[in-house]
Amino acid sequence: MRKSLFLGVALTALVLSWPAAAELKFAPGEDARFTWSNFDDLKKVDLKGETLTIFGPWRGEDEALVRTVLAYFTEATGAEINYSSSENYEQQIVIDTQAGSPPNIAILPQPGLIQDLASKGLLTPLDASDAQFVKDNYGAGESWAALGTYKDKDGTEKFFGFPYKADLKSLVWYVPENFEEAGYEVPTTWEDMMKLSDKIVEDGGVPWCIGLGSGGATGWPATDWVEDIMLRTQSPDVYDKWTKNEIPFNDPAVVGAMQIFADIATNDKYVDGGKAAVAATDFRDSPKGLFGIPPKCYMHRQASFISSFFPEGTKLGEDADFFYLPPMAAKPDLGKPVLGGGTFFTITKDSKAARAFIKFIEMPLAHEIWMAQSGLLTPLKSANPEAYANDALKKQGEILVNATTFRFDGSDLMPGKIGAGAFWTGMIDLVGGKPAADVAGDIQKSWDAIK
């Protein structure tokens, strides 16, 4: 019955799919922000008569945006593109690949899903040159190339996923006017950020707004905090071992990161409403304190999407702005780590058009078209930053391009019962006053129970 349901969804997605329109959003050659030489090169690739099927996670507005990108490939090469998606996207791609009826290209946002498909021989390796391109041309290129590399059915590591459309989490939001009136400066190191927190308290204010409420997912915002702190206190390989449980959850490195977060979140002077409000406040409501008169808090650490929950009419860069969650001066060897996510183009049914499409995604133009309409961040260094639709996106893109290390949200890399279960609930225990070592020990017991 379950399989029949998914097949029904697939048929619906197929019916709703249509070829990318040849009408182009931006006329070739007419806007200097775009790398039009890419379009000229693409026209040399003859794919007339070829059909390329793409199955992706983007629906609604994002689907409309990706279609504007696909239109350039269609117009230049003559290939017809059929893009489709479904509400049960991740389950459906598993069914389609295992049934032997996959699309040419599958766009996958979950590393665990990519590994599962690769290990079953359901993905086609990309060229070694594609992996090298990422290493050479992406900010934190080695990180992104590693994120696209997985073991095949023989246990051999190969490059399967080409990264495209990144998400950025390592941000701290603030109101420039509040900082200016109080004489505060944006901190560039973690130590300065904590000195600023103390200064705000001395001045009678509250430095942080933190809310962990999210219905059945309550606690997840705190996991992002811990992950960001791990990247600022430990080497990337320690972070990787942690997410794979190659070091236990109650390893001193992890407990230390949890304690740093707890020292902020359980300090009544540090958080709006005191520590009791942290777990009780919905994460969507937590940044509202930034905009109070007087402000109820001065800083809010959250991913780029949180601006969607700011008061209506808020202008980014004016009414609200952000800074990169700074690294620790005491750990200069860790560079500028960034926490986030992203999507990967994989080949699930090889073809000439599929290979050509991967080469298209390596072109700055394939990024710039979406950048100019908002909603896409890219670590591709050759993409023109002036193509971004606004200064806020441009600034976020610069953070990605200048990153020395990039890592996926750690909880997403863990088994579901941990990353979307014990880790979340453990964070609620932590802000409730339970010692970090005890919380970490409980999470490790949960991990041991599913091995």
C-alpha positions as CSV (number, residue, x, y, z in Angstrom):
1,M,0.0,0.0,0.0
2,R,2.9,2.4,0.9
3,K,4.6,1.7,-2.4
4,S,1.4,2.3,-4.3
5,L,1.0,5.6,-2.5
6,F,4.5,6.7,-3.6
7,L,3.9,5.6,-7.1
8,G,0.8,7.6,-7.2
9,V,2.8,10.7,-6.1
10,A,5.3,10.0,-8.8
11,L,2.6,9.9,-11.5
12,T,1.3,13.2,-10.2
13,A,4.7,14.7,-10.3
14,L,5.2,13.4,-13.9
15,V,1.9,14.9,-15.0
16,L,2.8,18.3,-13.5
17,S,6.2,18.3,-15.1
18,W,6.9,20.2,-18.4
19,P,9.9,21.1,-20.4
20,A,11.8,24.1,-19.3
21,A,10.6,27.1,-21.3
22,A,12.9,28.6,-23.9
23,E,11.9,32.1,-22.8
24,L,14.9,33.5,-21.0
25,K,14.7,35.6,-17.8
26,F,17.6,37.7,-18.8
27,A,18.4,38.4,-22.5
28,P,21.9,37.1,-23.3
29,G,24.5,39.8,-23.6
30,E,22.4,42.6,-22.1
31,D,23.4,42.5,-18.5
32,A,27.1,42.8,-17.5
33,R,26.5,40.9,-14.2
34,F,26.3,37.6,-16.1
35,T,29.1,35.6,-17.6
36,W,27.6,35.4,-21.1
37,S,30.7,33.8,-22.6
38,N,29.4,30.6,-20.8
39,F,26.2,30.8,-22.9
40,D,28.2,31.1,-26.1
41,D,30.3,28.1,-25.1
42,L,27.1,26.1,-24.2
43,K,25.7,26.8,-27.7
44,K,28.6,24.7,-29.1
45,V,27.1,21.6,-27.4
46,D,24.5,20.0,-29.7
47,L,21.9,18.1,-27.8
48,K,19.0,18.4,-30.2
49,G,16.7,15.5,-29.9
50,E,17.9,14.7,-26.4
51,T,15.6,14.7,-23.3
52,L,17.0,15.2,-19.9
53,T,14.9,14.2,-16.9
54,I,15.7,15.9,-13.6
55,F,14.1,15.1,-10.2
56,G,14.7,17.6,-7.5
57,P,13.5,18.9,-4.1
58,W,12.4,22.3,-5.3
59,R,8.7,23.1,-5.5
60,G,6.7,26.3,-5.6
61,E,8.7,29.4,-5.9
62,D,12.1,27.5,-5.9
63,E,10.8,25.4,-8.8
64,A,10.0,28.5,-10.8
65,L,13.4,29.8,-10.1
66,V,15.3,26.7,-11.1
67,R,13.3,26.5,-14.3
68,T,14.7,29.9,-15.2
69,V,18.2,28.4,-15.0
70,L,17.3,25.3,-16.9
71,A,15.9,27.4,-19.7
72,Y,19.4,28.5,-20.7
73,F,20.6,25.0,-21.0
74,T,17.6,24.2,-23.2
75,E,18.0,27.3,-25.4
76,A,21.7,26.8,-25.9
77,T,21.9,23.1,-26.5
78,G,18.5,22.2,-27.9
79,A,18.0,19.5,-25.2
80,E,14.5,19.2,-23.7
81,I,14.4,19.2,-19.9
82,N,11.7,17.6,-17.9
83,Y,11.9,18.7,-14.3
84,S,9.7,17.2,-11.6
85,S,9.4,16.8,-7.8
86,S,7.1,15.4,-5.2
87,E,6.1,16.0,-1.6
88,N,7.6,12.6,-0.7
89,Y,10.7,13.5,-2.6
90,E,13.4,11.5,-0.7
91,Q,11.3,8.3,-0.5
92,Q,10.3,8.6,-4.2
93,I,13.8,8.8,-5.5
94,V,14.7,5.6,-3.6
95,I,11.7,3.8,-5.2
96,D,12.5,5.1,-8.7
97,T,16.1,4.1,-8.6
98,Q,15.5,0.7,-7.1
99,A,12.7,0.0,-9.7
100,G,15.1,0.8,-12.5
101,S,13.2,3.9,-13.7
102,P,15.3,6.8,-12.4
103,P,15.6,10.3,-13.8
104,N,18.9,11.2,-15.5
105,I,19.7,13.7,-12.7
106,A,18.6,13.5,-9.1
107,I,19.2,16.6,-6.9
108,L,19.8,15.3,-3.4
109,P,20.0,17.4,-0.2
110,Q,20.9,14.7,2.3
111,P,24.4,13.2,2.4
112,G,23.0,10.0,4.1
113,L,20.7,9.4,1.2
114,I,23.5,9.9,-1.4
115,Q,25.7,7.4,0.5
116,D,22.8,4.9,0.6
117,L,22.2,5.1,-3.1
118,A,25.9,5.1,-4.0
119,S,26.5,2.0,-1.9
120,K,23.8,0.1,-3.8
121,G,25.2,1.0,-7.1
122,L,22.4,3.3,-8.0
123,L,24.5,6.4,-8.7
124,T,26.9,7.0,-11.6
125,P,30.3,8.5,-10.5
126,L,31.1,11.9,-11.9
127,D,34.4,12.6,-13.6
128,A,37.6,13.1,-11.6
129,S,37.8,16.5,-13.3
130,D,34.5,17.5,-11.7
131,A,35.9,16.8,-8.2
132,Q,39.0,18.7,-9.0
133,F,36.9,21.6,-10.3
134,V,35.2,21.9,-6.9
135,K,38.5,21.7,-5.0
136,D,40.0,24.5,-7.2
137,N,37.0,26.8,-7.6
138,Y,34.8,26.6,-4.5
139,G,35.4,28.4,-1.2
140,A,36.4,25.6,1.2
141,G,36.7,23.5,-1.9
142,E,38.3,20.5,-0.3
143,S,35.3,20.4,2.1
144,W,32.7,20.5,-0.7
145,A,34.6,17.9,-2.7
146,A,34.6,15.6,0.3
147,L,30.9,16.2,0.8
148,G,30.3,14.9,-2.7
149,T,32.5,11.8,-2.3
150,Y,31.0,8.5,-1.1
151,K,31.7,4.8,-1.2
152,D,30.3,2.8,-4.1
153,K,29.0,-0.8,-3.8
154,D,32.5,-2.1,-3.8
155,G,33.5,0.2,-0.9
156,T,35.6,2.5,-3.2
157,E,35.3,6.2,-2.7
158,K,34.2,8.1,-5.7
159,F,32.9,11.6,-6.5
160,F,29.1,11.3,-6.9
161,G,27.6,14.7,-5.9
162,F,28.3,18.1,-7.5
163,P,27.3,20.9,-5.0
164,Y,24.9,23.6,-5.9
165,K,22.8,26.1,-3.9
166,A,24.2,26.3,-0.4
167,D,22.6,27.1,2.9
168,L,24.4,29.2,5.5
169,K,23.9,28.9,9.3
170,S,26.9,30.6,10.9
171,L,25.3,34.0,11.3
172,V,24.6,36.4,14.2
173,W,21.8,38.9,13.6
174,Y,21.6,42.4,15.1
175,V,20.0,45.8,14.6
176,P,22.7,48.3,13.4
177,E,20.8,51.3,15.0
178,N,20.9,49.5,18.4
179,F,24.6,48.9,18.1
180,E,25.3,52.5,17.0
181,E,23.3,54.1,19.8
182,A,25.0,51.9,22.4
183,G,28.5,52.4,20.8
184,Y,29.0,48.7,20.2
185,E,31.1,47.3,17.4
186,V,30.7,44.1,15.4
187,P,33.0,41.5,17.0
188,T,35.5,39.7,14.8
189,T,36.6,37.0,17.3
190,W,34.6,34.8,19.7
191,E,36.4,36.3,22.6
192,D,35.4,39.8,21.6
193,M,31.8,38.6,21.1
194,M,31.7,37.4,24.7
195,K,33.3,40.6,25.9
196,L,30.6,42.4,24.1
197,S,28.0,40.2,25.8
198,D,29.5,41.2,29.2
199,K,29.5,44.9,28.2
200,I,25.8,44.7,27.2
201,V,25.0,43.3,30.6
202,E,27.1,46.0,32.4
203,D,25.1,48.6,30.4
204,G,21.8,47.1,31.7
205,G,20.9,45.2,28.5
206,V,20.6,41.6,27.5
207,P,23.0,40.3,24.8
208,W,21.1,37.3,23.4
209,C,17.7,36.1,22.2
210,I,17.5,32.3,22.1
211,G,14.4,30.2,21.4
212,L,14.4,26.4,21.0
213,G,10.7,25.8,20.6
214,S,9.7,24.1,17.4
215,G,6.8,21.7,18.2
216,G,7.9,18.1,17.8
217,A,11.3,19.3,16.8
218,T,11.9,21.5,19.9
219,G,15.6,21.7,20.7
220,W,17.0,21.7,17.2
221,P,18.3,25.4,17.2
222,A,20.6,24.4,20.1
223,T,22.1,21.6,18.0
224,D,23.2,24.2,15.5
225,W,24.9,26.2,18.3
226,V,26.8,23.2,19.4
227,E,27.9,22.3,15.9
228,D,29.1,25.8,15.2
229,I,31.0,25.7,18.5
230,M,32.5,22.3,17.6
231,L,33.9,23.8,14.4
232,R,35.4,26.7,16.3
233,T,37.0,24.6,19.0
234,Q,38.0,21.3,17.2
235,S,39.6,20.4,13.9
236,P,37.3,19.3,11.1
237,D,38.3,15.7,11.4
238,V,37.1,15.6,15.1
239,Y,33.8,17.1,13.9
240,D,33.5,14.3,11.3
241,K,34.3,11.6,13.8
242,W,31.7,13.0,16.2
243,T,28.9,12.9,13.6
244,K,29.8,9.3,12.8
245,N,30.2,8.3,16.5
246,E,33.8,7.4,15.9
247,I,34.4,9.4,19.1
248,P,31.6,9.1,21.7
249,F,29.1,11.8,22.2
250,N,30.4,12.3,25.7
251,D,34.0,12.8,24.5
252,P,35.5,15.9,26.2
253,A,35.6,17.8,22.9
254,V,31.8,17.5,22.6
255,V,31.0,18.1,26.3
256,G,33.2,21.2,26.1
257,A,31.2,22.6,23.1
258,M,28.0,21.8,24.9
259,Q,29.2,23.6,28.0
260,I,30.1,26.7,26.1
261,F,26.6,26.9,24.8
262,A,25.1,26.1,28.2
263,D,27.2,29.0,29.7
264,I,25.3,31.4,27.4
265,A,21.8,29.8,27.3
266,T,21.5,29.2,31.1
267,N,22.8,32.6,32.2
268,D,19.8,34.6,33.2
269,K,21.7,37.8,32.5
270,Y,22.6,36.7,29.0
271,V,19.2,35.7,27.5
272,D,16.0,37.5,27.0
273,G,13.4,36.2,29.6
274,G,16.1,34.3,31.5
275,K,17.1,30.7,31.1
276,A,13.5,29.5,31.7
277,A,12.4,31.2,28.5
278,V,14.9,29.5,26.2
279,A,13.1,26.2,25.7
280,A,9.7,27.8,26.0
281,T,10.2,30.4,23.2
282,D,9.4,29.4,19.6
283,F,12.5,29.8,17.4
284,R,10.4,31.8,15.0
285,D,9.5,34.3,17.7
286,S,12.9,34.5,19.3
287,P,14.4,37.2,17.0
288,K,11.6,39.6,17.8
289,G,13.4,40.9,20.8
290,L,16.0,42.6,18.5
291,F,13.3,45.0,17.4
292,G,11.8,46.0,20.7
293,I,12.0,49.6,22.0
294,P,14.2,49.4,24.0
295,P,15.6,46.2,22.5
296,K,15.1,43.1,24.6
297,C,18.3,41.6,23.2
298,Y,21.1,42.7,20.9
299,M,22.2,39.5,19.1
300,H,20.5,36.4,17.7
301,R,22.4,33.4,16.2
302,Q,20.4,31.7,13.5
303,A,20.6,30.7,9.8
304,S,19.9,33.0,6.9
305,F,16.3,31.9,6.7
306,I,15.4,33.6,10.0
307,S,14.9,37.0,8.3
308,S,11.6,35.6,7.0
309,F,10.3,35.9,10.6
310,F,11.4,39.5,11.1
311,P,8.7,42.2,11.4
312,E,7.0,43.0,8.1
313,G,8.9,45.7,6.1
314,T,12.3,45.0,7.7
315,K,15.0,46.1,5.4
316,L,18.1,43.9,5.6
317,G,21.3,45.9,5.8
318,E,19.4,48.8,7.4
319,D,16.8,47.7,9.9
320,A,18.6,44.4,10.5
321,D,22.0,43.0,9.6
322,F,24.2,40.1,10.4
323,F,27.8,39.2,11.0
324,Y,29.7,35.9,10.6
325,L,29.7,34.0,13.8
326,P,33.4,34.6,14.6
327,P,36.2,32.1,15.1
328,M,38.1,31.9,18.3
329,A,41.3,33.9,18.5
330,A,42.8,31.1,20.6
331,K,42.3,28.6,17.7
332,P,43.8,30.5,14.7
333,D,44.6,27.2,13.0
334,L,40.9,26.5,12.5
335,G,40.5,29.4,10.0
336,K,37.0,30.5,9.1
337,P,34.7,27.5,9.5
338,V,31.1,27.6,8.2
339,L,28.2,25.5,9.1
340,G,25.4,24.9,6.7
341,G,23.8,22.6,4.1
342,G,23.3,22.3,0.4
343,T,22.1,20.3,-2.5
344,F,24.0,18.0,-4.8
345,F,23.5,17.1,-8.5
346,T,23.9,13.3,-9.0
347,I,23.6,11.2,-12.1
348,T,21.1,8.4,-11.6
349,K,20.8,7.5,-15.3
350,D,23.8,8.3,-17.4
351,S,23.5,10.1,-20.8
352,K,25.4,12.6,-22.9
353,A,23.0,15.3,-21.8
354,A,23.5,14.4,-18.2
355,R,27.2,14.8,-18.5
356,A,26.8,18.1,-20.4
357,F,24.5,19.3,-17.7
358,I,27.1,18.8,-14.9
359,K,29.5,20.8,-17.0
360,F,26.8,23.5,-17.3
361,I,26.5,23.6,-13.5
362,E,30.2,24.3,-13.3
363,M,29.6,27.5,-15.2
364,P,29.2,30.8,-13.3
365,L,26.2,31.6,-15.5
366,A,24.2,28.6,-14.0
367,H,24.6,30.2,-10.6
368,E,24.3,33.9,-11.5
369,I,20.8,33.5,-13.1
370,W,19.4,32.3,-9.8
371,M,21.6,34.6,-7.7
372,A,20.1,37.6,-9.4
373,Q,16.6,36.6,-8.4
374,S,17.4,35.8,-4.7
375,G,17.2,32.4,-3.0
376,L,20.5,31.0,-4.1
377,L,23.9,31.2,-2.3
378,T,27.0,29.7,-3.9
379,P,30.5,29.0,-2.8
380,L,31.7,29.2,-6.5
381,K,34.4,31.8,-6.5
382,S,34.1,32.5,-10.2
383,A,30.5,33.5,-10.0
384,N,30.1,37.3,-10.1
385,P,29.1,38.5,-6.6
386,E,27.5,41.6,-8.3
387,A,24.9,39.2,-9.7
388,Y,23.3,38.8,-6.2
389,A,19.9,40.4,-6.0
390,N,20.8,42.4,-2.8
391,D,23.6,43.3,-0.5
392,A,22.6,40.8,2.2
393,L,22.8,37.9,-0.2
394,K,26.1,39.2,-1.5
395,K,27.5,39.4,2.0
396,Q,26.4,35.9,2.8
397,G,27.9,34.7,-0.5
398,E,31.2,36.3,0.5
399,I,31.2,34.3,3.8
400,L,30.8,31.1,1.8
401,V,33.5,32.0,-0.7
402,N,36.0,33.0,2.1
403,A,35.3,29.9,4.2
404,T,38.3,27.7,5.0
405,T,36.1,24.8,6.1
406,F,32.5,23.9,5.4
407,R,30.5,21.3,7.2
408,F,27.0,20.0,7.0
409,D,24.6,20.4,9.9
410,G,25.9,17.6,12.1
411,S,22.5,16.4,13.4
412,D,21.5,15.8,9.7
413,L,24.5,13.5,9.4
414,M,23.6,11.4,12.4
415,P,21.0,8.6,12.5
416,G,17.5,10.0,12.7
417,K,17.0,8.7,16.3
418,I,20.0,10.7,17.4
419,G,20.2,13.8,15.2
420,A,16.4,14.3,15.1
421,G,15.7,12.7,18.5
422,A,18.1,12.3,21.4
423,F,20.2,15.3,20.4
424,W,17.2,17.6,20.3
425,T,15.8,16.4,23.6
426,G,19.2,16.4,25.2
427,M,19.5,20.1,24.4
428,I,16.3,20.8,26.3
429,D,17.7,18.9,29.3
430,L,20.9,21.0,29.0
431,V,19.2,24.4,29.1
432,G,17.0,23.0,31.9
433,G,20.2,22.7,34.0
434,K,21.3,19.1,33.5
435,P,25.1,18.9,33.4
436,A,26.6,18.8,30.0
437,A,28.5,15.6,30.7
438,D,25.3,13.8,31.8
439,V,23.4,15.0,28.8
440,A,26.1,13.8,26.5
441,G,26.3,10.5,28.3
442,D,22.5,10.0,27.8
443,I,22.8,10.8,24.1
444,Q,25.6,8.3,23.7
445,K,23.5,5.6,25.5
446,S,20.8,6.2,22.9
447,W,23.3,5.9,20.1
448,D,24.6,2.6,21.6
449,A,21.1,1.3,21.8
450,I,20.6,1.5,18.0
451,K,23.9,0.0,17.0
